[in-house]
């Protein structure tokens, strides 16, 4: 999960900030970053949104950090 940690640090976020942005407990987030725990699809999605990247980038499937264009979800 090298990319995850690098991107978090690039943004200037702490693990506590990631907890606030994603709802993932800091200790669980730390385990994810250190490869001691895998994240779920939903956790990956939340992390990608918080770090303004794509799930593919986090998974190492692309080297493009920029996220794909996102749909605007109408909350009505």
N, CA and C atoms as a LAMMPS dump frame, in Angstrom:
ITEM: TIMESTEP
0
ITEM: NUMBER OF ATOMS
228
ITEM: BOX BOUNDS ff ff ff
-5.0000000000000000e+02 5.0000000000000000e+02
-5.0000000000000000e+02 5.0000000000000000e+02
-5.0000000000000000e+02 5.0000000000000000e+02
ITEM: ATOMS id mol type element x y z
1 1 1 N 0.807 -1.193 0
2 1 2 C 0 0 0
3 1 3 C 0.859 1.27 0
4 2 1 N 1.98 1.155 -0.657
5 2 2 C 2.915 2.271 -0.731
6 2 3 C 2.248 3.525 -1.31
7 3 1 N 1.444 3.338 -2.354
8 3 2 C 0.787 4.477 -2.999
9 3 3 C -0.161 5.194 -2.047
10 4 1 N -0.848 4.425 -1.241
11 4 2 C -1.807 4.988 -0.304
12 4 3 C -1.117 5.94 0.665
13 5 1 N -0.032 5.497 1.238
14 5 2 C 0.712 6.319 2.201
15 5 3 C 1.329 7.535 1.516
16 6 1 N 1.912 7.341 0.345
17 6 2 C 2.533 8.447 -0.381
18 6 3 C 1.516 9.52 -0.742
19 7 1 N 0.369 9.104 -1.23
20 7 2 C -0.661 10.058 -1.632
21 7 3 C -1.211 10.802 -0.421
22 8 1 N -1.407 10.091 0.682
23 8 2 C -1.882 10.74 1.919
24 8 3 C -0.905 11.808 2.361
25 9 1 N 0.393 11.49 2.329
26 9 2 C 1.413 12.453 2.754
27 9 3 C 1.506 13.629 1.782
28 10 1 N 1.353 13.371 0.468
29 10 2 C 1.345 14.448 -0.522
30 10 3 C 0.252 15.462 -0.221
31 11 1 N -0.896 14.965 0.226
32 11 2 C -2.034 15.83 0.549
33 11 3 C -1.849 16.526 1.891
34 12 1 N -0.851 16.094 2.659
35 12 2 C -0.614 16.679 3.976
36 12 3 C -1.581 16.17 5.033
37 13 1 N -2.16 14.999 4.797
38 13 2 C -3.132 14.424 5.724
39 13 3 C -2.457 13.478 6.702
40 14 1 N -2.958 13.473 7.913
41 14 2 C -2.536 12.488 8.909
42 14 3 C -3.51 11.312 8.838
43 15 1 N -3.172 10.244 9.531
44 15 2 C -4.094 9.113 9.588
45 15 3 C -5.377 9.5 10.326
46 16 1 N -5.271 10.397 11.283
47 16 2 C -6.457 10.884 11.998
48 16 3 C -7.358 11.663 11.034
49 17 1 N -6.757 12.477 10.165
50 17 2 C -7.53 13.213 9.162
51 17 3 C -8.235 12.228 8.231
52 18 1 N -7.551 11.16 7.851
53 18 2 C -8.17 10.149 6.995
54 18 3 C -9.338 9.477 7.712
55 19 1 N -9.201 9.277 9.004
56 19 2 C -10.3 8.708 9.786
57 19 3 C -11.509 9.631 9.711
58 20 1 N -11.28 10.925 9.847
59 20 2 C -12.375 11.885 9.789
60 20 3 C -13.016 11.92 8.398
61 21 1 N -12.204 11.814 7.352
62 21 2 C -12.711 11.887 5.979
63 21 3 C -13.41 10.611 5.513
64 22 1 N -12.97 9.469 6.018
65 22 2 C -13.47 8.188 5.507
66 22 3 C -14.344 7.408 6.487
67 23 1 N -14.212 7.695 7.764
68 23 2 C -14.936 6.918 8.769
69 23 3 C -14.244 5.612 9.118
70 24 1 N -13.047 5.395 8.566
71 24 2 C -12.265 4.191 8.869
72 24 3 C -11.425 4.481 10.103
73 25 1 N -11.556 3.656 11.12
74 25 2 C -10.808 3.837 12.359
75 25 3 C -9.312 3.978 12.071
76 26 1 N -8.651 4.877 12.768
77 26 2 C -7.232 5.162 12.525
78 26 3 C -6.369 3.916 12.638
79 27 1 N -6.646 3.058 13.603
80 27 2 C -5.814 1.856 13.756
81 27 3 C -6.032 0.907 12.567
82 28 1 N -7.257 0.809 12.086
83 28 2 C -7.526 -0.008 10.898
84 28 3 C -6.873 0.616 9.67
85 29 1 N -6.947 1.94 9.567
86 29 2 C -6.336 2.638 8.436
87 29 3 C -4.825 2.393 8.426
88 30 1 N -4.201 2.456 9.592
89 30 2 C -2.766 2.207 9.707
90 30 3 C -2.419 0.795 9.227
91 31 1 N -3.235 -0.18 9.603
92 31 2 C -3.002 -1.561 9.17
93 31 3 C -3.137 -1.686 7.66
94 32 1 N -4.088 -0.964 7.072
95 32 2 C -4.262 -0.974 5.618
96 32 3 C -3.017 -0.397 4.956
97 33 1 N -2.563 0.745 5.442
98 33 2 C -1.369 1.381 4.868
99 33 3 C -0.135 0.495 4.959
100 34 1 N -0.027 -0.255 6.026
101 34 2 C 1.151 -1.086 6.247
102 34 3 C 0.999 -2.509 5.702
103 35 1 N -0.087 -2.752 4.978
104 35 2 C -0.285 -4.051 4.341
105 35 3 C -0.633 -5.178 5.299
106 36 1 N -1.073 -4.838 6.502
107 36 2 C -1.435 -5.859 7.482
108 36 3 C -2.926 -6.182 7.437
109 37 1 N -3.644 -5.402 6.63
110 37 2 C -5.093 -5.6 6.499
111 37 3 C -5.496 -5.107 5.115
112 38 1 N -6.455 -5.782 4.505
113 38 2 C -6.982 -5.349 3.217
114 38 3 C -8.223 -4.501 3.437
115 39 1 N -8.444 -3.568 2.54
116 39 2 C -9.663 -2.782 2.66
117 39 3 C -10.774 -3.385 1.824
118 40 1 N -11.994 -3.071 2.227
119 40 2 C -13.16 -3.527 1.48
120 40 3 C -13.354 -2.608 0.277
121 41 1 N -14.239 -2.996 -0.613
122 41 2 C -14.572 -2.166 -1.763
123 41 3 C -15.047 -0.79 -1.301
124 42 1 N -15.945 -0.767 -0.318
125 42 2 C -16.483 0.507 0.178
126 42 3 C -15.391 1.371 0.816
127 43 1 N -14.487 0.757 1.56
128 43 2 C -13.389 1.514 2.164
129 43 3 C -12.474 2.082 1.081
130 44 1 N -12.189 1.293 0.062
131 44 2 C -11.351 1.758 -1.041
132 44 3 C -12.002 2.95 -1.731
133 45 1 N -13.295 2.855 -1.936
134 45 2 C -14.05 3.945 -2.567
135 45 3 C -13.953 5.22 -1.726
136 46 1 N -14.146 5.106 -0.424
137 46 2 C -14.073 6.268 0.467
138 46 3 C -12.673 6.874 0.472
139 47 1 N -11.658 6.027 0.481
140 47 2 C -10.274 6.509 0.467
141 47 3 C -9.97 7.218 -0.842
142 48 1 N -10.396 6.651 -1.962
143 48 2 C -10.165 7.274 -3.266
144 48 3 C -10.815 8.65 -3.341
145 49 1 N -12.03 8.765 -2.817
146 49 2 C -12.715 10.066 -2.811
147 49 3 C -11.98 11.046 -1.912
148 50 1 N -11.571 10.606 -0.721
149 50 2 C -10.876 11.491 0.215
150 50 3 C -9.546 11.986 -0.343
151 51 1 N -8.858 11.129 -1.103
152 51 2 C -7.548 11.499 -1.645
153 51 3 C -7.629 12.026 -3.076
154 52 1 N -8.856 12.172 -3.586
155 52 2 C -9.099 12.697 -4.933
156 52 3 C -8.291 11.925 -5.983
157 53 1 N -8.471 10.619 -5.961
158 53 2 C -7.811 9.74 -6.921
159 53 3 C -8.795 8.657 -7.345
160 54 1 N -8.323 7.68 -8.087
161 54 2 C -9.196 6.581 -8.496
162 54 3 C -8.852 5.314 -7.713
163 55 1 N -9.814 4.422 -7.656
164 55 2 C -9.576 3.133 -7.022
165 55 3 C -8.536 2.354 -7.813
166 56 1 N -8.513 2.536 -9.127
167 56 2 C -7.509 1.873 -9.959
168 56 3 C -6.097 2.325 -9.59
169 57 1 N -5.925 3.604 -9.289
170 57 2 C -4.606 4.093 -8.897
171 57 3 C -4.183 3.458 -7.57
172 58 1 N -5.105 3.401 -6.628
173 58 2 C -4.784 2.796 -5.331
174 58 3 C -4.427 1.318 -5.478
175 59 1 N -5.066 0.645 -6.435
176 59 2 C -4.823 -0.779 -6.657
177 59 3 C -3.594 -1.047 -7.521
178 60 1 N -2.982 0.01 -8.064
179 60 2 C -1.809 -0.163 -8.895
180 60 3 C -2.126 -0.544 -10.331
181 61 1 N -3.373 -0.352 -10.755
182 61 2 C -3.782 -0.71 -12.111
183 61 3 C -3.51 0.401 -13.12
184 62 1 N -3.214 1.588 -12.628
185 62 2 C -2.867 2.719 -13.482
186 62 3 C -1.866 3.591 -12.743
187 63 1 N -1.09 4.351 -13.495
188 63 2 C -0.16 5.292 -12.884
189 63 3 C -0.721 6.712 -12.888
190 64 1 N -1.945 6.866 -13.367
191 64 2 C -2.601 8.165 -13.434
192 64 3 C -3.288 8.459 -12.102
193 65 1 N -2.788 9.473 -11.386
194 65 2 C -3.343 9.805 -10.075
195 65 3 C -4.698 10.499 -10.16
196 66 1 N -4.919 11.224 -11.251
197 66 2 C -6.159 11.99 -11.372
198 66 3 C -7.362 11.045 -11.419
199 67 1 N -8.435 11.407 -10.716
200 67 2 C -9.618 10.556 -10.736
201 67 3 C -10.355 10.671 -12.064
202 68 1 N -11.171 9.681 -12.325
203 68 2 C -12.046 9.739 -13.484
204 68 3 C -13.107 10.801 -13.215
205 69 1 N -13.724 11.335 -14.257
206 69 2 C -14.838 12.268 -14.014
207 69 3 C -15.919 11.559 -13.209
208 70 1 N -16.386 12.214 -12.172
209 70 2 C -17.388 11.602 -11.29
210 70 3 C -18.777 12.12 -11.61
211 71 1 N -19.753 11.257 -11.375
212 71 2 C -21.141 11.655 -11.535
213 71 3 C -21.535 12.566 -10.383
214 72 1 N -22.4 13.504 -10.673
215 72 2 C -22.97 14.322 -9.628
216 72 3 C -24.232 13.623 -9.171
217 73 1 N -24.274 13.286 -7.904
218 73 2 C -25.407 12.542 -7.364
219 73 3 C -26.425 13.534 -6.812
220 74 1 N -27.639 13.46 -7.348
221 74 2 C -28.726 14.332 -6.901
222 74 3 C -29.299 13.754 -5.639
223 75 1 N -29.314 14.525 -4.567
224 75 2 C -29.785 14.019 -3.281
225 75 3 C -31.295 14.188 -3.087
226 76 1 N -32.027 14.492 -4.151
227 76 2 C -33.485 14.682 -4.043
228 76 3 C -34.197 13.363 -3.948
